[in-house]
Amino acid sequence: MKVGIIQPYFLPYIGYFQLIASVDKFVIYDNIKYTKKGWINRNRMLQNGTDKVFSIPLSKASDRLDIVEREISPDFNRQKLLSQFRGCYLKAPYFDDVWPLIESIVSFRDDNLFRYIQNSILLMCDYLDIDTEIIVSSSVEADHDLLSQDRVLSICGALNANTYVNPRGGVELYSADEFASKDLELKFIKTNTIEYMQFGDSFVPSLSVLDVLCFNSFQEVRAIIEDQFCIIDGFD
């Protein structure tokens, strides 16, 4: 059984969903420290031919809190974010197809950061016909006091995994020998170079999945998720 484990991200790049689709069980961390310099509550969209960051503002809180303990700012204007998305993508060829999904995601009324992003991931997976079982990390009977690789190994053991799949960018964080000692294969998913027509300008890569959905048909997006990646080990 293949398992993937990663932080929640709001409307992340398409590789996030390739990872979900490539495993049997996908674990989303809720009980892990929120990192303000990361991409948990922000991503990039296309605006006037270049990339622009969008984000979910958070209430002020201690940097020591876990993701599930963080709250969205009461100043978060959901309609303003929707207007930004509409302004950027209204003329995209598949905007009308995907707009109801985006409205449902952004308009979700829970102000807990984890639950808000979790809902967006579940809705996106449903839309994309990804049927992988999605599990919240705190519900797994693992040792959550462990850190980094040791915590991943504990979660994989609790789920009876035989293969762990991680994004290619994390190759230096893990030891294949350590995984082998637990009878686990360590694999990495590498997203292929993906390019498609945007608004006729130079292609801007690695934007939010929102960009992919607005410029590609459902069948084209499914083909990207199913085919435009490779699974490698950490030494390729």
MDAnalysis code that builds the backbone (N, CA, C; Angstrom):
import MDAnalysis as mda
import numpy as np

u = mda.Universe.empty(708, n_residues=236, atom_resindex=np.repeat(np.arange(236), 3), trajectory=True)
u.add_TopologyAttr("name", ["N", "CA", "C"] * 236)
u.add_TopologyAttr("resid", np.arange(1, 237))
u.add_TopologyAttr("resname", ["MET", "LYS", "VAL", "GLY", "ILE", "ILE", "GLN", "PRO", "TYR", "PHE", "LEU", "PRO", "TYR", "ILE", "GLY", "TYR", "PHE", "GLN", "LEU", "ILE", "ALA", "SER", "VAL", "ASP", "LYS", "PHE", "VAL", "ILE", "TYR", "ASP", "ASN", "ILE", "LYS", "TYR", "THR", "LYS", "LYS", "GLY", "TRP", "ILE", "ASN", "ARG", "ASN", "ARG", "MET", "LEU", "GLN", "ASN", "GLY", "THR", "ASP", "LYS", "VAL", "PHE", "SER", "ILE", "PRO", "LEU", "SER", "LYS", "ALA", "SER", "ASP", "ARG", "LEU", "ASP", "ILE", "VAL", "GLU", "ARG", "GLU", "ILE", "SER", "PRO", "ASP", "PHE", "ASN", "ARG", "GLN", "LYS", "LEU", "LEU", "SER", "GLN", "PHE", "ARG", "GLY", "CYS", "TYR", "LEU", "LYS", "ALA", "PRO", "TYR", "PHE", "ASP", "ASP", "VAL", "TRP", "PRO", "LEU", "ILE", "GLU", "SER", "ILE", "VAL", "SER", "PHE", "ARG", "ASP", "ASP", "ASN", "LEU", "PHE", "ARG", "TYR", "ILE", "GLN", "ASN", "SER", "ILE", "LEU", "LEU", "MET", "CYS", "ASP", "TYR", "LEU", "ASP", "ILE", "ASP", "THR", "GLU", "ILE", "ILE", "VAL", "SER", "SER", "SER", "VAL", "GLU", "ALA", "ASP", "HIS", "ASP", "LEU", "LEU", "SER", "GLN", "ASP", "ARG", "VAL", "LEU", "SER", "ILE", "CYS", "GLY", "ALA", "LEU", "ASN", "ALA", "ASN", "THR", "TYR", "VAL", "ASN", "PRO", "ARG", "GLY", "GLY", "VAL", "GLU", "LEU", "TYR", "SER", "ALA", "ASP", "GLU", "PHE", "ALA", "SER", "LYS", "ASP", "LEU", "GLU", "LEU", "LYS", "PHE", "ILE", "LYS", "THR", "ASN", "THR", "ILE", "GLU", "TYR", "MET", "GLN", "PHE", "GLY", "ASP", "SER", "PHE", "VAL", "PRO", "SER", "LEU", "SER", "VAL", "LEU", "ASP", "VAL", "LEU", "CYS", "PHE", "ASN", "SER", "PHE", "GLN", "GLU", "VAL", "ARG", "ALA", "ILE", "ILE", "GLU", "ASP", "GLN", "PHE", "CYS", "ILE", "ILE", "ASP", "GLY", "PHE", "ASP"])
u.atoms.positions = np.array([
    [0.838, -1.196, 0.000],
    [0.000, 0.000, 0.000],
    [0.875, 1.249, 0.000],
    [0.566, 2.182, -0.866],
    [1.314, 3.427, -0.979],
    [0.673, 4.523, -0.133],
    [1.517, 5.252, 0.593],
    [1.041, 6.339, 1.459],
    [1.814, 7.614, 1.130],
    [1.116, 8.735, 1.121],
    [1.721, 10.057, 1.005],
    [1.335, 10.871, 2.226],
    [2.229, 11.705, 2.703],
    [1.974, 12.526, 3.890],
    [2.506, 13.921, 3.611],
    [1.667, 14.933, 3.809],
    [2.116, 16.292, 3.501],
    [1.246, 17.308, 4.236],
    [1.733, 18.536, 4.310],
    [0.961, 19.621, 4.905],
    [-0.210, 19.987, 3.999],
    [-1.233, 20.623, 4.558],
    [-2.319, 21.134, 3.708],
    [-1.875, 22.425, 3.023],
    [-2.259, 22.582, 1.787],
    [-1.965, 23.814, 1.055],
    [-3.236, 24.287, 0.359],
    [-3.416, 25.599, 0.293],
    [-4.618, 26.170, -0.306],
    [-4.427, 26.350, -1.810],
    [-5.239, 25.650, -2.582],
    [-5.189, 25.686, -4.043],
    [-3.753, 25.559, -4.552],
    [-3.070, 24.473, -4.192],
    [-1.654, 24.306, -4.540],
    [-1.456, 23.992, -6.022],
    [-0.209, 23.797, -6.402],
    [0.093, 23.468, -7.789],
    [-0.382, 22.042, -8.105],
    [-0.444, 21.722, -9.377],
    [-1.052, 20.465, -9.827],
    [-0.312, 19.240, -9.297],
    [0.977, 19.374, -8.999],
    [1.737, 18.244, -8.486],
    [1.211, 17.702, -7.172],
    [0.593, 18.561, -6.376],
    [-0.007, 18.135, -5.114],
    [-1.077, 17.082, -5.373],
    [-1.865, 17.294, -6.413],
    [-2.950, 16.371, -6.729],
    [-2.441, 15.139, -7.481],
    [-1.327, 15.279, -8.178],
    [-0.684, 14.093, -8.731],
    [-0.241, 13.165, -7.609],
    [0.308, 13.741, -6.543],
    [0.723, 12.934, -5.396],
    [-0.473, 12.230, -4.772],
    [-1.549, 12.950, -4.537],
    [-2.742, 12.341, -3.937],
    [-3.232, 11.178, -4.794],
    [-3.291, 11.404, -6.107],
    [-3.825, 10.383, -7.004],
    [-2.915, 9.171, -7.124],
    [-1.639, 9.334, -6.804],
    [-0.676, 8.243, -7.001],
    [-0.554, 7.312, -5.804],
    [-1.224, 7.641, -4.693],
    [-1.127, 6.806, -3.492],
    [-2.497, 6.230, -3.128],
    [-2.468, 5.259, -2.222],
    [-3.720, 4.642, -1.761],
    [-4.324, 5.402, -0.579],
    [-3.444, 5.946, 0.269],
    [-3.893, 6.738, 1.415],
    [-3.044, 7.994, 1.488],
    [-3.711, 9.124, 1.651],
    [-3.036, 10.414, 1.691],
    [-3.319, 11.065, 3.038],
    [-2.255, 11.345, 3.776],
    [-2.379, 11.911, 5.119],
    [-2.074, 13.404, 5.072],
    [-3.007, 14.208, 5.585],
    [-2.803, 15.654, 5.688],
    [-2.450, 15.984, 7.127],
    [-1.320, 16.649, 7.311],
    [-0.917, 17.062, 8.656],
    [-1.834, 18.167, 9.177],
    [-2.425, 17.931, 10.325],
    [-3.111, 19.011, 11.042],
    [-2.332, 19.392, 12.297],
    [-1.644, 18.409, 12.889],
    [-0.943, 18.614, 14.160],
    [0.554, 18.794, 13.937],
    [0.878, 19.719, 13.056],
    [2.267, 20.067, 12.780],
    [2.359, 21.592, 12.771],
    [3.505, 22.120, 13.133],
    [3.670, 23.554, 13.296],
    [3.390, 24.317, 12.000],
    [2.625, 25.381, 12.124],
    [2.387, 26.273, 10.993],
    [3.660, 27.068, 10.698],
    [4.030, 27.138, 9.425],
    [5.210, 27.897, 9.022],
    [4.772, 29.084, 8.167],
    [5.007, 30.277, 8.683],
    [4.491, 31.466, 8.001],
    [5.232, 31.786, 6.709],
    [6.435, 31.249, 6.537],
    [7.181, 31.502, 5.307],
    [6.890, 30.453, 4.238],
    [6.026, 29.498, 4.548],
    [5.685, 28.459, 3.590],
    [4.504, 28.857, 2.718],
    [3.871, 27.839, 2.134],
    [2.791, 28.076, 1.172],
    [1.466, 27.497, 1.643],
    [1.325, 27.310, 2.937],
    [0.103, 26.698, 3.459],
    [-1.134, 27.507, 3.099],
    [-1.102, 28.799, 3.327],
    [-2.289, 29.625, 3.110],
    [-2.109, 30.637, 1.976],
    [-1.196, 30.343, 1.055],
    [-1.034, 31.244, -0.083],
    [-0.546, 30.475, -1.305],
    [-0.753, 31.066, -2.472],
    [-0.250, 30.505, -3.717],
    [-0.194, 31.607, -4.755],
    [-0.039, 31.210, -6.022],
    [0.150, 32.207, -7.073],
    [-0.866, 32.008, -8.192],
    [-1.359, 33.129, -8.704],
    [-2.272, 33.119, -9.843],
    [-1.685, 33.978, -10.960],
    [-2.300, 33.921, -12.120],
    [-1.848, 34.681, -13.278],
    [-2.592, 36.009, -13.339],
    [-1.832, 37.106, -13.387],
    [-2.448, 38.428, -13.503],
    [-1.620, 39.275, -14.467],
    [-2.256, 39.661, -15.561],
    [-1.602, 40.512, -16.553],
    [-0.271, 39.936, -17.039],
    [-0.277, 38.631, -17.284],
    [0.883, 38.001, -17.868],
    [1.999, 37.642, -16.915],
    [1.787, 37.848, -15.617],
    [2.812, 37.491, -14.646],
    [2.154, 36.859, -13.424],
    [2.978, 36.364, -12.491],
    [2.408, 35.704, -11.318],
    [2.143, 36.703, -10.205],
    [1.052, 36.468, -9.484],
    [0.665, 37.310, -8.355],
    [0.261, 36.407, -7.201],
    [0.742, 36.712, -6.009],
    [0.435, 35.906, -4.834],
    [-0.958, 36.249, -4.304],
    [-1.743, 35.220, -3.978],
    [-2.989, 35.406, -3.232],
    [-2.851, 34.656, -1.918],
    [-3.590, 35.071, -0.896],
    [-3.415, 34.446, 0.415],
    [-4.676, 34.534, 1.259],
    [-4.715, 33.676, 2.267],
    [-5.750, 33.717, 3.298],
    [-5.123, 34.387, 4.521],
    [-5.583, 35.558, 4.931],
    [-4.991, 36.225, 6.096],
    [-5.355, 35.498, 7.387],
    [-4.422, 35.464, 8.317],
    [-4.626, 34.761, 9.576],
    [-4.674, 35.720, 10.755],
    [-5.379, 35.306, 11.787],
    [-5.372, 36.062, 13.041],
    [-3.992, 35.945, 13.674],
    [-3.585, 36.985, 14.369],
    [-2.280, 36.950, 15.047],
    [-2.290, 35.881, 16.125],
    [-1.187, 35.127, 16.184],
    [-1.088, 34.040, 17.157],
    [0.375, 33.651, 17.312],
    [0.644, 32.819, 18.299],
    [2.001, 32.353, 18.554],
    [2.535, 31.541, 17.378],
    [3.814, 31.709, 17.090],
    [4.448, 30.936, 16.027],
    [4.594, 29.461, 16.396],
    [4.314, 29.127, 17.643],
    [4.465, 27.747, 18.105],
    [3.225, 26.903, 17.854],
    [2.146, 27.514, 17.404],
    [0.893, 26.781, 17.242],
    [0.930, 25.852, 16.033],
    [0.199, 24.740, 16.147],
    [0.024, 23.833, 15.021],
    [-0.964, 24.437, 14.021],
    [-0.967, 23.878, 12.828],
    [-1.865, 24.374, 11.784],
    [-3.314, 24.356, 12.250],
    [-3.710, 23.291, 12.928],
    [-5.098, 23.145, 13.348],
    [-5.487, 24.155, 14.430],
    [-4.493, 24.802, 15.028],
    [-4.753, 25.793, 16.067],
    [-4.805, 27.221, 15.524],
    [-4.555, 27.392, 14.246],
    [-4.561, 28.717, 13.649],
    [-5.940, 29.061, 13.105],
    [-6.300, 30.319, 13.248],
    [-7.603, 30.801, 12.805],
    [-7.454, 31.835, 11.694],
    [-8.416, 31.836, 10.795],
    [-8.443, 32.821, 9.718],
    [-8.857, 34.171, 10.287],
    [-8.242, 35.218, 9.801],
    [-8.551, 36.562, 10.285],
    [-10.005, 36.921, 10.023],
    [-10.662, 37.593, 10.971],
    [-12.031, 38.057, 10.721],
    [-12.099, 39.079, 9.591],
    [-10.954, 39.611, 9.194],
    [-10.906, 40.572, 8.088],
    [-10.851, 39.895, 6.721],
    [-10.775, 38.571, 6.704],
    [-10.717, 37.862, 5.423],
    [-11.993, 38.110, 4.641],
    [-11.848, 38.732, 3.484],
    [-12.986, 39.059, 2.630],
    [-13.060, 38.033, 1.513],
    [-13.925, 37.057, 1.681],
    [-14.037, 35.986, 0.697],
    [-14.483, 36.503, -0.662],
    [-15.385, 37.459, -0.661],
    [-15.865, 38.005, -1.931],
    [-14.765, 38.754, -2.668],
    [-13.886, 39.404, -1.919],
    [-12.773, 40.110, -2.555],
    [-11.836, 39.124, -3.243],
    [-11.554, 37.996, -2.584],
    [-10.696, 36.993, -3.203],
    [-11.359, 36.412, -4.442],
    [-12.651, 36.148, -4.360],
    [-13.370, 35.648, -5.528],
    [-13.316, 36.665, -6.669],
    [-13.433, 37.930, -6.339],
    [-13.359, 38.972, -7.369],
    [-11.978, 39.010, -8.010],
    [-10.940, 38.774, -7.213],
    [-9.591, 38.724, -7.766],
    [-9.455, 37.562, -8.742],
    [-9.950, 36.413, -8.342],
    [-9.902, 35.248, -9.232],
    [-10.688, 35.511, -10.514],
    [-11.874, 36.095, -10.361],
    [-12.707, 36.371, -11.531],
    [-12.004, 37.359, -12.463],
    [-11.404, 38.390, -11.889],
    [-10.716, 39.375, -12.708],
    [-9.554, 38.782, -13.484],
    [-8.873, 37.816, -12.885],
    [-7.720, 37.197, -13.544],
    [-8.120, 36.178, -14.601],
    [-9.219, 35.459, -14.383],
    [-9.489, 34.281, -15.218],
    [-10.822, 34.316, -15.963],
    [-11.549, 35.404, -15.879],
    [-12.875, 35.451, -16.496],
    [-12.849, 35.074, -17.974],
    [-11.797, 35.471, -18.680],
    [-11.730, 35.223, -20.119],
    [-11.000, 33.925, -20.467],
    [-10.629, 33.163, -19.460],
    [-9.999, 31.865, -19.718],
    [-11.043, 30.900, -20.283],
    [-10.645, 29.984, -21.156],
    [-11.620, 29.150, -21.879],
    [-12.492, 28.247, -21.012],
    [-12.008, 27.823, -19.840],
    [-12.781, 26.893, -19.019],
    [-13.193, 27.518, -17.687],
    [-13.183, 28.845, -17.646],
    [-13.550, 29.559, -16.422],
    [-14.961, 29.191, -15.963],
    [-15.915, 29.196, -16.865],
    [-17.302, 28.916, -16.488],
    [-17.455, 27.513, -15.925],
    [-16.673, 26.575, -16.419],
    [-16.769, 25.198, -15.938],
    [-16.315, 25.084, -14.487],
    [-15.253, 25.780, -14.151],
    [-14.627, 25.606, -12.838],
    [-15.111, 26.618, -11.801],
    [-15.787, 27.673, -12.237],
    [-16.164, 28.733, -11.309],
    [-17.045, 28.259, -10.149],
    [-18.049, 27.418, -10.357],
    [-18.848, 26.946, -9.216],
    [-18.003, 26.257, -8.148],
    [-16.985, 25.513, -8.573],
    [-16.085, 24.866, -7.620],
    [-15.313, 25.911, -6.818],
    [-14.771, 26.902, -7.491],
    [-13.994, 27.938, -6.808],
    [-14.873, 28.717, -5.837],
    [-16.087, 29.006, -6.237],
    [-17.012, 29.694, -5.323],
    [-17.258, 28.856, -4.068],
    [-17.471, 27.555, -4.241],
    [-17.722, 26.684, -3.094],
    [-16.525, 26.634, -2.160],
    [-15.328, 26.584, -2.742],
    [-14.112, 26.501, -1.942],
    [-13.898, 27.785, -1.138],
    [-13.927, 28.907, -1.810],
    [-13.618, 30.181, -1.144],
    [-14.715, 30.584, -0.176],
    [-15.970, 30.285, -0.485],
    [-17.095, 30.730, 0.339],
    [-17.309, 29.891, 1.592],
    [-16.571, 28.801, 1.733],
    [-16.722, 27.925, 2.899],
    [-16.580, 28.750, 4.181],
    [-17.496, 28.545, 5.146],
    [-17.628, 29.481, 6.256],
    [-16.829, 29.125, 7.502],
    [-16.114, 28.032, 7.515],
    [-15.323, 27.686, 8.699],
    [-14.095, 28.591, 8.770],
    [-13.811, 29.166, 9.941],
    [-12.675, 30.064, 10.108],
    [-11.439, 29.373, 10.680],
    [-11.508, 28.066, 10.891],
    [-10.315, 27.332, 11.295],
    [-9.466, 27.068, 10.052],
    [-8.187, 27.421, 10.107],
    [-7.335, 27.325, 8.924],
    [-7.273, 25.909, 8.380],
    [-7.049, 24.921, 9.251],
    [-6.925, 23.558, 8.761],
    [-8.219, 23.085, 8.106],
    [-9.345, 23.271, 8.771],
    [-10.606, 22.784, 8.224],
    [-10.966, 23.499, 6.923],
    [-10.615, 24.773, 6.841],
    [-10.896, 25.525, 5.613],
    [-10.106, 24.947, 4.438],
    [-8.818, 24.690, 4.660],
    [-8.001, 24.136, 3.574],
    [-8.357, 22.678, 3.312],
    [-8.616, 21.922, 4.368],
    [-9.031, 20.530, 4.184],
    [-10.269, 20.453, 3.292],
    [-11.229, 21.308, 3.539],
    [-12.433, 21.322, 2.718],
    [-12.100, 21.596, 1.259],
    [-11.178, 22.536, 1.011],
    [-10.807, 22.858, -0.368],
    [-10.164, 21.664, -1.060],
    [-9.356, 20.910, -0.330],
    [-8.701, 19.730, -0.906],
    [-9.729, 18.648, -1.229],
    [-10.658, 18.428, -0.313],
    [-11.687, 17.416, -0.540],
    [-12.567, 17.775, -1.735],
    [-12.966, 19.039, -1.834],
    [-13.800, 19.464, -2.958],
    [-13.040, 19.352, -4.274],
    [-11.770, 19.718, -4.252],
    [-10.970, 19.639, -5.466],
    [-10.786, 18.187, -5.907],
    [-10.522, 17.305, -4.958],
    [-10.362, 15.889, -5.298],
    [-11.656, 15.305, -5.847],
    [-12.771, 15.678, -5.272],
    [-14.061, 15.207, -5.776],
    [-14.282, 15.685, -7.208],
    [-13.959, 16.947, -7.464],
    [-14.118, 17.509, -8.805],
    [-13.227, 16.786, -9.809],
    [-12.018, 16.440, -9.378],
    [-11.039, 15.819, -10.265],
    [-11.159, 14.292, -10.327],
    [-12.177, 13.746, -9.691],
    [-12.397, 12.295, -9.670],
    [-11.206, 11.538, -9.083],
    [-10.625, 12.100, -8.031],
    [-9.553, 11.424, -7.293],
    [-10.195, 10.757, -6.080],
    [-10.130, 9.424, -6.010],
    [-10.844, 8.708, -4.961],
    [-9.922, 8.171, -3.867],
    [-8.703, 8.682, -3.778],
    [-7.768, 8.284, -2.726],
    [-8.363, 8.581, -1.351],
    [-8.156, 7.683, -0.411],
    [-8.611, 7.918, 0.964],
    [-7.757, 9.011, 1.593],
    [-8.408, 10.037, 2.121],
    [-7.698, 11.167, 2.717],
    [-7.896, 11.128, 4.233],
    [-6.786, 11.163, 4.951],
    [-6.779, 10.958, 6.402],
    [-6.137, 12.150, 7.084],
    [-6.717, 12.579, 8.201],
    [-6.133, 13.649, 9.015],
    [-5.089, 13.030, 9.944],
    [-3.914, 13.621, 10.001],
    [-2.788, 12.994, 10.700],
    [-3.083, 12.679, 12.163],
    [-3.771, 13.581, 12.862],
    [-4.014, 13.369, 14.293],
    [-4.909, 12.176, 14.570],
    [-5.604, 11.678, 13.541],
    [-6.475, 10.514, 13.725],
    [-5.708, 9.202, 13.619],
    [-4.449, 9.265, 13.204],
    [-3.626, 8.067, 13.051],
    [-2.952, 7.742, 14.381],
    [-2.991, 6.486, 14.785],
    [-2.394, 6.068, 16.059],
    [-0.895, 5.870, 15.900],
    [-0.207, 7.005, 15.741],
    [1.246, 7.014, 15.584],
    [1.845, 7.859, 16.697],
    [3.167, 7.891, 16.759],
    [3.848, 8.716, 17.760],
    [4.044, 10.113, 17.178],
    [3.158, 11.019, 17.547],
    [3.192, 12.363, 16.984],
    [4.157, 13.293, 17.707],
    [4.852, 12.785, 18.692],
    [5.910, 13.563, 19.331],
    [7.218, 13.474, 18.549],
    [7.287, 12.521, 17.646],
    [8.475, 12.387, 16.810],
    [8.519, 13.501, 15.773],
    [9.677, 13.703, 15.201],
    [9.853, 14.772, 14.225],
    [10.286, 14.217, 12.874],
    [9.974, 14.952, 11.829],
    [10.498, 14.726, 10.483],
    [10.369, 13.255, 10.049],
    [11.494, 12.655, 9.629],
    [11.479, 11.304, 9.088],
    [10.929, 10.289, 10.076],
    [11.277, 10.420, 11.357],
    [10.809, 9.453, 12.350],
    [9.294, 9.477, 12.475],
    [8.727, 10.658, 12.371],
    [7.267, 10.772, 12.451],
    [6.613, 10.142, 11.228],
    [7.187, 10.381, 10.067],
    [6.673, 9.761, 8.838],
    [6.713, 8.246, 8.948],
    [7.813, 7.708, 9.440],
    [7.950, 6.258, 9.598],
    [6.898, 5.708, 10.554],
    [6.630, 6.452, 11.633],
    [5.631, 6.011, 12.596],
    [4.237, 5.984, 11.979],
    [3.910, 7.017, 11.207],
    [2.597, 7.077, 10.551],
    [2.469, 5.962, 9.519],
    [3.514, 5.755, 8.741],
    [3.483, 4.680, 7.735],
    [3.299, 3.311, 8.399],
    [3.980, 3.121, 9.527],
    [3.824, 1.864, 10.250],
    [2.418, 1.668, 10.762],
    [1.827, 2.737, 11.276],
    [0.460, 2.645, 11.798],
    [-0.550, 2.339, 10.694],
    [-0.241, 2.749, 9.473],
    [-1.156, 2.534, 8.352],
    [-0.813, 1.273, 7.542],
    [0.178, 0.516, 8.014],
    [0.602, -0.710, 7.332],
    [1.032, -0.456, 5.893],
    [1.714, 0.644, 5.693],
    [2.197, 0.978, 4.359],
    [3.405, 0.114, 3.994],
    [3.584, -0.111, 2.697],
    [4.824, -0.733, 2.231],
    [5.623, 0.209, 1.330],
    [5.010, 1.350, 0.948],
    [5.688, 2.347, 0.126],
    [5.298, 3.741, 0.590],
    [6.295, 4.595, 0.736],
    [6.038, 5.999, 1.058],
    [6.439, 6.851, -0.137],
    [5.536, 7.724, -0.586],
    [5.795, 8.580, -1.742],
    [5.789, 10.037, -1.282],
    [6.834, 10.765, -1.645],
    [6.991, 12.150, -1.225],
    [7.318, 13.011, -2.448],
    [6.982, 14.298, -2.434],
    [7.403, 15.161, -3.539],
    [8.919, 15.155, -3.711],
    [9.384, 15.302, -4.930],
    [10.805, 15.219, -5.256],
    [11.646, 16.223, -4.472],
    [11.065, 17.362, -4.133],
    [11.808, 18.392, -3.424],
    [12.273, 17.984, -2.039],
    [11.711, 16.905, -1.496],
    [12.076, 16.476, -0.153],
    [13.086, 15.351, -0.113],
    [13.794, 15.117, -1.217],
    [14.679, 13.960, -1.305],
    [15.771, 13.981, -0.241],
    [16.259, 15.152, 0.136],
    [17.353, 15.232, 1.103],
    [16.883, 15.045, 2.550],
    [15.582, 14.960, 2.746],
    [15.048, 14.842, 4.111],
    [14.981, 13.396, 4.590],
    [15.138, 12.441, 3.664],
    [14.872, 11.056, 4.003],
    [16.023, 10.137, 3.626],
    [16.106, 9.026, 4.338],
    [17.127, 8.017, 4.093],
    [16.460, 6.727, 3.621],
    [16.822, 6.283, 2.435],
    [16.265, 5.031, 1.911],
    [16.613, 3.858, 2.817],
    [17.799, 3.896, 3.417],
    [18.208, 2.811, 4.314],
    [17.318, 2.741, 5.549],
    [16.964, 3.900, 6.088],
    [16.095, 3.927, 7.263],
    [14.719, 3.363, 6.923],
    [14.213, 3.711, 5.754],
    [12.915, 3.183, 5.334],
    [13.008, 1.680, 5.095],
    [14.093, 1.236, 4.473],
    [14.266, -0.195, 4.205],
    [14.324, -0.996, 5.494],
    [14.889, -0.389, 6.540],
    [14.968, -1.090, 7.822],
    [13.590, -1.313, 8.434],
    [12.602, -0.557, 7.943],
    [11.213, -0.714, 8.392],
    [10.370, -1.423, 7.330],
    [11.041, -2.067, 6.373],
    [10.355, -2.751, 5.267],
    [9.480, -1.803, 4.459],
    [9.988, -0.604, 4.240],
    [9.278, 0.409, 3.468],
    [10.119, 0.833, 2.268],
    [9.477, 0.938, 1.117],
    [10.120, 1.531, -0.049],
    [9.979, 3.047, 0.040],
    [11.036, 3.765, -0.308],
    [10.996, 5.223, -0.347],
    [11.003, 5.664, -1.802],
    [9.948, 6.353, -2.202],
    [9.824, 6.820, -3.577],
    [9.511, 8.318, -3.591],
    [9.809, 8.941, -4.733],
    [9.544, 10.362, -4.903],
    [8.791, 10.588, -6.201],
    [7.868, 11.532, -6.167],
    [7.106, 11.876, -7.361],
    [7.674, 13.165, -7.943],
    [7.941, 13.127, -9.226],
    [8.513, 14.276, -9.930],
    [7.555, 14.701, -11.030],
    [7.028, 15.907, -10.928],
    [6.113, 16.420, -11.945],
    [6.886, 16.766, -13.209],
    [6.395, 16.296, -14.346],
    [7.032, 16.624, -15.612],
    [6.844, 18.106, -15.935],
    [7.623, 18.601, -16.863],
    [7.420, 19.971, -17.330],
    [6.049, 20.070, -17.978],
    [5.239, 20.969, -17.473],
    [3.871, 21.126, -17.971],
    [3.725, 22.526, -18.543],
    [3.273, 22.612, -19.783],
    [3.071, 23.913, -20.420],
    [1.791, 23.860, -21.241],
    [1.019, 24.933, -21.192],
    [-0.241, 25.009, -21.916],
    [-0.481, 26.473, -22.298],
    [-1.424, 26.689, -23.175],
    [-1.742, 28.039, -23.612],
    [-2.459, 28.789, -22.486],
    [-1.944, 29.951, -22.138],
    [-2.634, 30.815, -21.181],
    [-3.358, 31.901, -21.980],
    [-2.889, 33.123, -21.939],
    [-3.558, 34.171, -22.720],
    [-2.722, 34.613, -23.917],
    [-1.885, 33.709, -24.425],
    [-1.065, 34.052, -25.566],
    [0.243, 34.705, -25.189],
    [0.450, 34.981, -23.891],
    [1.702, 35.550, -23.435],
    [2.701, 34.427, -23.159],
    [3.902, 34.794, -22.739],
    [4.870, 33.781, -22.341],
    [4.306, 32.960, -21.196],
    [4.524, 31.655, -21.238],
    [3.945, 30.771, -20.235],
    [4.545, 31.039, -18.861],
    [3.677, 31.118, -17.855],
    [4.096, 31.300, -16.461],
    [3.865, 29.971, -15.752],
    [4.917, 29.265, -15.348],
    [4.775, 27.919, -14.798],
    [4.478, 27.893, -13.303],
    [4.092, 26.704, -12.847],
    [3.999, 26.381, -11.407],
    [3.029, 27.272, -10.639],
    [1.944, 27.637, -11.287],
    [0.916, 28.417, -10.599],
    [-0.058, 27.474, -9.887],
    [-1.024, 28.060, -9.206],
    [-2.057, 27.293, -8.525],
    [-2.787, 26.363, -9.495],
    [-3.327, 25.300, -8.954],
    [-4.165, 24.396, -9.746],
    [-5.311, 25.161, -10.408],
    [-5.712, 26.272, -9.817],
    [-6.758, 27.104, -10.404],
    [-6.402, 27.498, -11.835],
    [-5.131, 27.836, -12.071],
    [-4.692, 28.228, -13.403],
    [-4.831, 27.061, -14.376],
    [-4.417, 25.882, -13.949],
    [-4.509, 24.694, -14.798],
    [-5.966, 24.416, -15.173],
    [-6.849, 24.538, -14.209],
    [-8.262, 24.245, -14.444],
    [-8.913, 25.242, -15.399],
    [-8.492, 26.502, -15.317],
    [-9.121, 27.524, -16.149],
    [-8.668, 27.466, -17.607],
    [-7.492, 26.891, -17.860],
    [-6.953, 26.878, -19.215],
    [-6.953, 25.499, -19.871],
    [-7.468, 24.499, -19.168],
    [-7.483, 23.143, -19.725],
    [-8.838, 22.494, -19.481],
    [-9.247, 21.665, -20.420],
    [-10.496, 20.931, -20.240],
    [-10.336, 19.917, -19.114],
    [-11.441, 19.412, -18.628],
    [-11.386, 18.396, -17.566],
    [-10.562, 17.196, -18.011],
    [-10.756, 16.771, -19.256],
    [-10.025, 15.609, -19.764],
    [-8.522, 15.902, -19.825],
    [-8.164, 17.112, -20.197],
    [-6.744, 17.483, -20.242],
    [-6.136, 17.530, -18.843],
    [-6.896, 18.022, -17.878],
    [-6.403, 18.065, -16.495],
    [-6.224, 16.651, -15.961],
    [-7.176, 15.781, -16.248],
    [-7.054, 14.393, -15.812],
    [-5.812, 13.736, -16.429],
    [-5.530, 14.054, -17.681],
    [-4.358, 13.484, -18.339],
    [-3.071, 13.975, -17.664],
    [-3.052, 15.229, -17.250],
    [-1.891, 15.767, -16.539],
    [-1.704, 15.028, -15.218],
    [-2.804, 14.838, -14.495],
    [-2.732, 14.168, -13.193],
    [-2.290, 12.715, -13.337],
    [-2.768, 12.048, -14.366],
    [-2.493, 10.619, -14.526],
    [-1.144, 10.320, -15.174],
    [-0.687, 11.225, -16.058],
    [0.451, 10.865, -16.913],
    [1.676, 11.771, -16.801],
    [1.493, 13.021, -16.391],
    [2.599, 13.974, -16.466],
    [3.452, 13.995, -15.195],
    [3.930, 12.836, -14.798],
    [4.835, 12.729, -13.668],
    [5.571, 11.399, -13.775],
    [6.591, 11.263, -12.960],
    [7.273, 9.972, -12.861],
    [7.578, 9.695, -11.389],
    [7.622, 8.419, -11.035],
    [7.971, 7.988, -9.684],
    [9.414, 7.497, -9.717],
    [10.252, 8.074, -8.876],
    [11.673, 7.731, -8.848],
    [12.098, 7.430, -7.420],
    [13.278, 6.842, -7.287],
    [13.811, 6.724, -5.944],
    [14.715, 7.926, -5.665],
    [15.196, 8.033, -4.468],
    [15.898, 9.239, -4.057],
    [17.266, 9.406, -4.643],
    [17.703, 8.470, -5.470],
    [19.062, 8.528, -5.980],
    [19.093, 8.699, -7.489],
    [17.916, 8.886, -8.121],
    [17.877, 9.101, -9.576],
    [18.230, 10.548, -9.913],
])
